């Protein structure tokens, strides 16, 4: 099977899995479905700099940081069953729980055991104090976090993950979905997907030091794009997708940047004062550079190794099927 065909087949399977999870419910057997729905509202005081854990199997999670001293939750609870009566019976047994935990609060769902063609989905919309640490987990549903100034962990399997205006350490993971972030000022970020692209835009500010931080970005089938990068260590890996890294001119001159893909182009705009090793390599493509490099060894269209100034920086850009552009 050719490379493009294999890629299309795998992407198709990934999209099929995602389609199964639409509506945050899975139907194992055929037949008509009835639905019962309710909305729960919960609230609890939460101490400063505490944490909130959120757990749901089938449902989305949206969390916003605010100037408040409370955790407020709106839960959309839905039950599906062959009849309206049974759906309502299942719904009545579902309990949304917001309870104290070791480091703060835990938001979770208690639900009955279900047979085939029966399901429960619970989606959460939550507001918390801005300095609340978050640990969010769902399987079939998107996660969105915004305006949080503390550590965030967000994991889903068949949907997207989004983080906007977050300044604490970030760990964002999904299996089949994209990862997005805007105005991020975190100094430590891990973002991992299997079938999905990663796109992050950073907004460094005087209150943190991203130049001493790190980025660890990995996907298998998707592109990786980062804007306004100022971190000192950057690691980016994909198999089927391009990589685009645009660093601030004020980023560390000794930046360690390692980016590699198998099938895709690489574009990298490095800091204006970058100084250190440069290693550019492609198997089936060309190398274009707008920066002067003192070449070491043999110079070719598909490989370039050398130095830029005198420094401890390290730049490694590698692809097999694609071009490399250095700016």
C-alpha positions as CSV (number, residue, x, y, z in Angstrom):
1,X,0.0,0.0,0.0
2,X,1.4,3.4,-1.0
3,X,2.3,6.1,1.5
4,X,-0.6,8.4,0.6
5,X,-3.2,5.6,0.5
6,X,-2.0,4.3,3.9
7,X,-2.3,7.8,5.4
8,X,-5.8,8.3,4.0
9,X,-6.9,4.9,5.4
10,X,-5.6,5.7,8.8
11,X,-7.1,9.1,8.9
12,X,-10.4,7.7,7.7
13,X,-10.4,5.3,10.6
14,X,-9.6,8.1,13.0
15,X,-12.4,10.2,11.7
16,X,-14.8,7.2,11.9
17,X,-13.9,6.8,15.6
18,X,-14.5,10.5,16.2
19,X,-17.9,10.3,14.4
20,X,-18.9,7.5,16.7
21,X,-18.5,9.8,19.7
22,X,-20.7,12.6,18.3
23,X,-23.1,13.7,20.9
24,X,-20.9,12.1,23.6
25,X,-22.7,8.8,23.4
26,X,-22.0,5.5,21.8
27,X,-24.7,3.2,20.5
28,X,-23.5,-0.4,20.5
29,X,-26.7,-1.9,19.1
30,X,-29.1,-0.6,16.5
31,X,-32.7,0.5,17.1
32,X,-34.6,3.6,18.0
33,X,-33.4,5.8,20.8
34,X,-35.3,7.8,23.4
35,X,-33.7,10.6,25.4
36,X,-34.1,12.1,28.8
37,X,-32.3,15.3,29.8
38,X,-31.8,17.6,32.8
39,X,-29.5,20.4,33.8
40,X,-27.8,20.4,37.2
41,X,-26.2,23.5,38.9
42,X,-23.7,23.1,41.7
43,X,-21.4,25.5,43.6
44,X,-18.8,25.2,46.3
45,X,-16.3,27.6,48.0
46,X,-12.8,26.8,47.0
47,X,-9.7,27.9,48.8
48,X,-7.0,30.0,47.0
49,X,-4.5,28.1,44.9
50,X,-6.4,24.9,45.3
51,X,-7.0,22.3,42.5
52,X,-10.1,21.0,40.7
53,X,-10.3,17.5,39.3
54,X,-13.0,16.8,36.6
55,X,-14.0,13.4,35.4
56,X,-16.6,12.4,32.8
57,X,-16.6,9.6,30.3
58,X,-18.9,10.9,27.6
59,X,-19.1,14.7,27.6
60,X,-17.3,17.9,27.0
61,X,-15.5,20.0,29.6
62,X,-15.2,23.8,29.5
63,X,-13.5,25.7,32.3
64,X,-13.0,29.5,32.6
65,X,-11.0,31.3,35.3
66,X,-12.6,34.3,36.9
67,X,-12.2,36.7,39.8
68,X,-14.2,34.7,42.2
69,X,-13.8,32.5,45.3
70,X,-16.3,29.8,44.2
71,X,-16.4,26.9,41.9
72,X,-19.6,27.0,39.9
73,X,-20.8,24.1,37.7
74,X,-23.5,23.7,35.1
75,X,-23.9,20.0,34.1
76,X,-25.9,18.9,31.1
77,X,-27.0,15.3,31.8
78,X,-28.4,13.1,29.1
79,X,-29.6,9.5,29.1
80,X,-30.4,7.4,26.1
81,X,-32.4,4.1,26.1
82,X,-34.9,2.2,23.9
83,X,-37.9,3.9,25.6
84,X,-38.6,7.3,27.2
85,X,-39.5,5.6,30.4
86,X,-36.3,3.7,30.7
87,X,-34.2,6.7,29.7
88,X,-35.9,8.7,32.5
89,X,-35.2,5.9,35.0
90,X,-31.5,5.9,34.0
91,X,-31.4,9.7,34.2
92,X,-32.9,9.6,37.8
93,X,-30.0,7.3,38.9
94,X,-27.3,9.7,37.6
95,X,-25.7,11.9,40.2
96,X,-23.3,14.7,39.6
97,X,-21.0,15.1,42.6
98,X,-18.8,18.1,43.6
99,X,-17.0,17.1,46.7
100,X,-13.9,18.0,48.7
101,X,-10.6,16.3,47.7
102,X,-7.1,16.3,49.1
103,X,-5.9,19.3,47.2
104,X,-9.3,21.1,46.6
105,X,-12.4,19.8,44.9
106,X,-13.4,16.8,42.7
107,X,-16.2,17.0,40.1
108,X,-17.4,13.6,39.0
109,X,-20.4,11.5,37.8
110,X,-22.0,8.5,39.6
111,X,-24.1,6.5,37.1
112,X,-25.7,3.0,37.0
113,X,-24.3,0.1,35.1
114,X,-25.7,0.1,31.6
115,X,-26.5,-2.6,29.0
116,X,-26.2,-2.3,25.3
117,X,-28.0,0.5,23.5
118,X,-28.1,2.5,26.7
119,X,-25.8,5.4,27.5
120,X,-25.2,8.4,29.7
121,X,-23.5,11.6,28.8
122,X,-22.5,14.5,31.1
123,X,-21.0,17.8,29.9
124,X,-19.6,20.4,32.3
125,X,-19.3,24.2,32.1
126,X,-17.3,25.4,35.0
127,X,-16.0,28.7,36.4
128,X,-13.2,28.8,39.0
129,X,-10.7,31.3,40.5
130,X,-7.9,32.0,38.0
131,X,-5.3,30.4,40.2
132,X,-7.0,27.0,40.4
133,X,-4.9,24.1,39.1
134,X,-7.0,21.8,36.8
135,X,-6.9,18.1,36.0
136,X,-9.6,17.4,33.4
137,X,-10.3,14.0,31.9
138,X,-12.9,12.8,29.5
139,X,-13.0,10.1,26.8
140,X,-15.5,11.3,24.2
141,X,-15.8,15.1,24.3
142,X,-13.8,18.2,23.8
143,X,-11.9,20.1,26.5
144,X,-11.5,23.9,26.6
145,X,-9.7,25.8,29.3
146,X,-9.2,29.6,29.4
147,X,-8.0,32.4,31.7
148,X,-6.1,30.1,34.1
149,X,-2.9,31.1,35.9
150,X,-2.0,27.7,37.3
151,X,-1.1,24.2,36.1
152,X,-3.5,22.5,33.6
153,X,-3.7,18.9,32.7
154,X,-6.3,18.1,30.0
155,X,-6.9,14.6,28.4
156,X,-9.5,13.3,26.0
157,X,-9.4,10.5,23.5
158,X,-11.8,11.4,20.6
159,X,-12.0,15.2,20.5
160,X,-10.0,18.4,20.5
161,X,-8.2,20.2,23.3
162,X,-8.0,24.0,23.5
163,X,-6.2,26.2,26.0
164,X,-6.3,30.0,25.8
165,X,-4.7,32.6,28.0
166,X,-3.1,30.0,30.3
167,X,0.1,30.9,32.2
168,X,0.8,27.7,34.2
169,X,2.4,24.5,33.1
170,X,0.4,22.7,30.4
171,X,-0.1,19.1,29.6
172,X,-2.6,18.6,26.7
173,X,-3.2,15.2,25.3
174,X,-5.7,13.6,22.9
175,X,-5.7,10.5,20.6
176,X,-8.0,11.7,17.8
177,X,-8.3,15.4,17.7
178,X,-6.4,18.7,17.3
179,X,-4.7,20.7,20.0
180,X,-5.0,24.5,19.9
181,X,-3.8,27.3,22.1
182,X,-3.7,31.1,22.0
183,X,-2.0,33.8,24.1
184,X,-0.2,31.2,26.1
185,X,2.5,32.3,28.5
186,X,3.3,28.9,30.1
187,X,7.0,28.1,30.5
188,X,6.5,24.3,30.3
189,X,4.3,22.6,27.8
190,X,3.6,19.1,26.7
191,X,1.1,18.6,23.8
192,X,0.5,15.1,22.3
193,X,-2.0,13.8,19.7
194,X,-2.0,10.8,17.4
195,X,-4.5,11.9,14.7
196,X,-4.6,15.7,14.8
197,X,-2.6,18.9,14.3
198,X,-1.0,21.1,17.0
199,X,-1.2,24.9,16.7
200,X,0.0,27.2,19.5
201,X,0.5,30.9,19.7
202,X,2.5,32.3,22.7
203,X,2.3,35.6,24.5
204,X,5.3,35.9,26.8
205,X,5.0,38.6,29.4
206,X,7.1,40.2,32.1
207,X,5.6,37.9,34.8
208,X,7.1,34.6,33.5
209,X,10.3,33.4,31.9
210,X,9.4,31.2,28.9
211,X,13.0,31.5,27.6
212,X,14.0,29.1,30.4
213,X,11.1,26.8,29.6
214,X,10.4,23.9,27.2
215,X,8.1,22.7,24.5
216,X,7.5,19.0,23.8
217,X,5.1,18.7,20.9
218,X,4.2,15.3,19.3
219,X,1.7,14.0,16.8
220,X,1.7,11.2,14.2
221,X,-0.8,12.4,11.6
222,X,-1.0,16.2,11.6
223,X,1.0,19.4,11.3
224,X,2.8,21.4,14.1
225,X,2.7,25.2,14.0
226,X,3.9,27.5,16.7
227,X,4.0,31.3,16.7
228,X,6.0,33.7,18.9
229,X,8.1,31.0,20.4
230,X,10.6,32.2,23.1
231,X,11.3,28.9,25.0
232,X,14.8,27.7,25.4
233,X,14.2,24.1,24.5
234,X,11.8,23.0,21.7
235,X,11.2,19.4,20.6
236,X,8.7,18.8,17.8
237,X,7.9,15.4,16.1
238,X,5.3,14.3,13.6
239,X,5.2,11.6,10.9
240,X,2.7,12.9,8.3
241,X,2.6,16.7,8.5
242,X,4.6,19.8,8.2
243,X,6.3,21.7,11.0
244,X,6.4,25.5,11.2
245,X,8.3,27.3,14.0
246,X,8.3,31.1,14.3
247,X,10.5,32.3,17.1
248,X,10.6,35.8,18.6
249,X,13.7,37.7,17.7
250,X,14.3,38.1,21.4
251,X,14.3,34.3,22.0
252,X,17.4,32.8,23.6
253,X,20.5,32.9,21.4
254,X,21.4,29.4,22.8
255,X,18.0,27.9,22.0
256,X,17.9,24.1,21.6
257,X,15.4,23.4,18.8
258,X,14.9,19.8,17.4
259,X,12.2,19.3,14.8
260,X,11.6,16.3,12.6
261,X,9.0,14.8,10.3
262,X,8.9,12.0,7.8
263,X,6.4,13.4,5.2
264,X,6.2,17.2,5.3
265,X,8.0,20.5,4.9
266,X,9.8,22.3,7.8
267,X,9.9,26.1,8.1
268,X,11.9,27.7,11.0
269,X,12.4,31.3,11.9
270,X,15.1,31.4,14.5
271,X,16.0,34.2,16.9
272,X,17.9,37.1,15.4
273,X,20.9,36.5,17.7
274,X,21.0,32.7,17.4
275,X,24.5,31.3,17.8
276,X,25.4,27.6,17.7
277,X,25.3,24.4,15.7
278,X,23.1,24.0,12.7
279,X,22.1,20.6,11.1
280,X,19.6,20.6,8.3
281,X,18.8,17.3,6.5
282,X,16.2,16.0,4.0
283,X,16.2,12.9,1.9
284,X,13.8,14.0,-0.9
285,X,13.7,17.8,-0.9
286,X,15.7,21.0,-0.9
287,X,17.2,23.3,1.7
288,X,16.7,27.0,1.6
289,X,18.4,29.3,4.1
290,X,18.2,33.1,4.5
291,X,20.8,33.1,7.3
292,X,24.6,32.9,6.8
293,X,26.0,29.6,8.0
294,X,29.7,28.6,8.2
295,X,29.5,25.2,6.6
296,X,31.4,22.3,7.9
297,X,32.1,19.4,5.5
298,X,30.3,18.8,2.2
299,X,27.5,21.2,1.2
300,X,24.6,19.7,-0.7
301,X,21.0,20.5,-1.7
302,X,19.7,18.0,0.8
303,X,22.1,18.4,3.7
304,X,23.8,21.3,5.4
305,X,25.8,21.2,8.6
306,X,27.7,24.1,10.1
307,X,27.6,27.0,12.7
308,X,26.2,30.4,13.1
309,X,28.4,32.6,15.3
310,X,29.9,31.3,18.5
311,X,27.5,29.9,21.0
312,X,25.9,26.9,22.6
313,X,22.7,26.8,20.6
314,X,21.7,23.7,18.7
315,X,19.3,23.6,15.7
316,X,18.3,20.3,14.1
317,X,15.7,20.2,11.3
318,X,15.1,16.9,9.6
319,X,12.6,15.5,7.1
320,X,12.5,12.7,4.6
321,X,10.0,13.9,2.0
322,X,9.9,17.7,2.1
323,X,11.8,21.0,1.9
324,X,13.5,22.8,4.7
325,X,13.4,26.6,5.0
326,X,15.5,28.5,7.5
327,X,14.9,32.2,8.2
